Amino acid sequence: MAAKYFFGIAYKYGRPVVQGASKKFQKLFEKEYGEDRAAGLSTSSAFKSAAEKINKKLKEFPKKDK
């Protein structure tokens, strides 16, 4: 079962990880996360921003209701 939403930051061997994501999503996420961190965003901001951008492209996770 795939995760419904993004819950915080997870790391495995120093790499950010989105649990329940496909390999394609994870690969694109890592690239976007690296670019956001290089642009000066904090760790949590970069994680959230990268996850949202990639999810808009791939539509792998449903939107989180507020």
C-alpha positions in Angstrom: 0.0 0.0 0.0 1.4 3.4 -1.0 1.6 6.2 1.5 -1.2 8.7 1.2 0.7 11.8 2.2 4.2 13.1 3.0 5.1 12.9 6.7 8.2 14.7 7.6 11.7 13.9 6.5 13.1 10.4 6.3 16.8 9.6 5.5 18.4 6.3 4.5 22.2 6.3 4.2 22.2 10.1 4.1 19.7 10.4 1.2 16.2 11.8 1.6 13.5 9.2 1.1 9.7 9.4 0.4 8.2 6.2 1.8 5.9 4.4 -0.5 7.2 6.2 -3.6 8.1 4.5 -6.9 11.7 4.4 -8.1 10.9 7.0 -10.7 9.4 9.4 -8.1 12.4 8.8 -5.8 14.9 9.5 -8.5 13.2 12.8 -9.6 12.7 13.7 -5.9 16.4 13.4 -5.0 17.4 15.6 -8.0 14.9 18.3 -7.1 15.7 18.1 -3.4 19.4 18.6 -4.2 18.6 21.6 -6.4 16.4 23.2 -3.7 19.1 22.6 -1.0 21.7 24.2 -3.3 19.4 27.2 -3.7 19.6 27.8 0.1 16.3 26.3 1.4 16.3 24.6 4.8 16.1 20.8 4.9 12.4 20.6 5.7 11.4 23.3 3.2 13.5 21.6 0.4 11.9 18.2 1.2 8.3 19.6 1.1 8.9 21.7 -2.0 10.5 18.9 -3.9 7.9 16.4 -2.9 5.1 18.7 -4.0 6.7 19.6 -7.4 7.3 15.9 -8.3 3.9 14.9 -7.1 2.3 17.5 -9.4 4.2 15.9 -12.4 3.5 12.2 -11.6 0.3 12.5 -9.5 1.4 9.4 -7.5 -0.1 10.6 -4.1 -3.5 12.1 -3.5 -3.8 15.7 -2.2 -3.7 16.2 1.5 -6.9 17.6 2.9 -6.5 20.4 5.4 
